[in-house]
Amino acid sequence: MITEKQKAEIQNYLFAKKLPVDILMEVHDHFVSQITDLKTAEGLTFEQAFSKTKDSWKEELTTFYPFYILRKIENVLITRFEQKIRKREITTRILQSLALTFFIFILGVITSQLNKDVILTFIKYAFLGINLFCYGTILYNLIINNFIYKKEFSVLKFSTYHWRSYFALPFSILGSHFLKPITSWTSEINAEFYYKISVLFLLVLCLIYTGISQIKLAKTLRIIKPNLTLNRKSIVR
């Protein structure tokens, strides 16, 4: 049996590794389970089992500065375990975004084949819907999950889904201006059409990626939020 004080000790150790809260909760459960098993199977004390568990996670929880970080401050350190999860989640979101983007474009091609006169209307309303999806999910988190921006939680990284989830927005704004007016390049199929339809594809992909990231962030925060409320003293150091 592990006491609340011992659980807090595990939690503080994991916070020192700069883990996002969602990953920390998962790793914390692994630590508790592993320590409990070691105490039962090998008759170890908590300190001995904790030390042995830390050794088994040593490589995964080694912290380092990512290559793209220019200003090396403590809060930007990440572990190999977090890096592995980031890569997995980013790959999943990219594949989901690509699938949705291809679906929308295939739907556009089918629409244009059925009725060429409505393709311009389709592009306008599809693009409007995608923007509403993207900015709507961002607005939801800014309003409903505004606690993640509070000063008392400024030392925390909440989720891997929050990491660079807004990076696509500047590109979407610039891309939107670049594609205007739509009527100037959709009237006939030529080199400009293929060039700008490629830009539109990337733009839609970025917006959908951002929206999916925000939805996943909202789901994660729904799980994290009660834990923050109940354990604020131990979580906020």
N, C-alpha and C positions, 0 to 999 in steps of 0.2 A: 504493500500500500504506500502510495506517495502522498505526502501532506501538501496542503496549499502553499506552505512556505517553500517547500522543495520545488513545486511547480513554478513558483515565482522566480526561483533561482535559475531554473532552466530557461524561462522566458527572458530573463535579463541577459543571460549568456547569448541567446539567439538575437536579441536586439543589438548587442554589441557587434554582431555580424552584418548589421545593416540590411536585414531581410525585410522585404515588404510584408505587411501584416497578413495578407492572405497566404503567402508562402510560410511565414512564421507559424501560423496556426497549424498548418499541415505538418511542418517539421516538428513542432512542439508535441503533437500527438505521437509521432514516430519515436521521439526521444522518451516520452513517458512509457510507451509500450515496450520499448527496448530495455529501458532501465528496470521496469517491473519484471520482465522475463529474466534478466540477468540476476536480479535479487533472488528470484524463485529458484532458478536452475542451478546457480553457482553459490548461493548463500552469501552474496556480497552485501556490503552496506550501501546506502544511497551514494555516498561519496565515491566509493570504488566503482559502482555500476555507472555513475555519471561520467567519471573519468574514462572508463572503457568505451562508453557510447560516444563521447567526444572524439576519442581516437579513431573510432570507426567512421566518423563523419568528417575527419580532419581535411581530407582532400576536397570534398564537396563544399565545405564551408570556408575554404581559403578565400580571403578577400583580395581584390585587385582593382586597379583603375582601368576601365575600358579604354581602348586605343583612341577613341574619338573624344575623350575628355581632355580639355586643355587646362582648365583650372582644377587642380587636384585638391579638393576639399573632402573632408571625411564623409559627408552625406552622399557622395556619388560613388563610393566604394560598392562593389557588388561581389557576390560569391559565385563560384562555378555552378552551384546548384541553381541559383537564380538565372544565370546566363543560359543554362540548359532549358529551363522552363520558358524563358523569354523567346528563345529560338523556336521552340515547339509551338507556342501560342501564336507568334507572328506568322509562322508558316500556315497554321490552321486558318487564321483570319484572312491571309492573302488568298488562299485557295477558295474560301467561302466568298470573298469579294469578287474573285475572278468568275466564279460560277454564276453569281447574280448579274454581273456586268455582261457576260456573254448571253445570258438569258434575255436581258433587256434589249441588247443589240440584235439578237436573232428575232425577237418579237418585232423590232423596228423594220427589219428586212422583210419579214412576212407581211407586215402592214403595208409597206411600200409596194410590194408585188400585187397586193389585193386592190390598193387604191393609192396611186402616187400623189393624189391631191391632199391626202391627210398626213403625209409623212412629216411635214413641217410642224403641224399641230401636235403630232405624236412626240417629236423631239422636245418641243417647248414644255408640254405637260409632264413628260417623263423626267426631264431635267428639273422641273419645279418640284415634282414629288420626291426625287432623290435629295434635293437640297433641304426640303422640309424634314425628311427622315434624318439627315445628318445633323442639321442645326437644332432640330427638335430634341434629339437625344442629348446633345450638348447642354441645351437649356434645361432639360430635365435634371441632369446631374448638378448643374449650377444652382438650381433652386432646391430640389429635394435633398441632394447630398452635399449641401454647402458646408457641412461640418469639416470636410476634408481640407478646406481652405482656411480654417480657423487657426489663430496663432498658437493655441495650446497643442495643436497637432502638427505644427510645422516641422518637427523633427522626424516625423514618420513618413515612410513610403507605404502607401496603402495597398497598391496592387500593381502587378505587371501590366495590367490593361490600361493603367493610367499613364504609363511610360510612353511619351511621344505620341499620344493618341490625337493630338491637335496639329501635328506637323503638316498634314495635308491641306489645312485651311488656306494658308497663303497662296498655295498653288491653285486651289480651286477659284479663288478670287481673281488671280491673274489670268487663269485659263478662261474664265467666263468673259472677261473683257476682250481677250484675244479672239474668241469665237464670234463676237458680235460684229455686224448683224448676221444672223444665221442665213437669211435669204441670199446673201452675197455669195455663198459657197455651196448651197444645196440645190441651186437651180439646174446645174449640170454636173455630170461625173467627169472630173479631170484630176490633174495632179494636186491642185489646191484642195479639192474635196477629200481625197485620200489622206492628205496631210492633216487637215483639220478634223477629220473623223477619228484619226489616231489620237489627236490631242483630246478630243471629247471622250474617247474610250478611257484614257488615263485619268482624266478628270473625274469621270463617273466612278472609276475604280477607287480613287482616293477618297471620294465622298462616302462611298459605301463602306470602305475599310474603317473610316472614322466613326460612322454610325454603328457598325458592329462592335468596335472597340468600346464605345460608350455604353452600349447595351450590356456587354459582358462586365464592364466596370460597375454598372448599376446593380447587376445581380450579385456581384462579389461584395459590394458595399452593404447590401441588404443582409448578408451573412455576418459581415464584420461589425456593423454598427451596434448590435446588442452587446457584443463582446467588449467593445470600447466603453460602453456605458457601465457595464458591470465591473470592468477591471481597469477603470481609468487611472487609478493610483499606481498600478503596477505597469501599465502600458506607457503612460506619459512620465518620462523620467526627469 
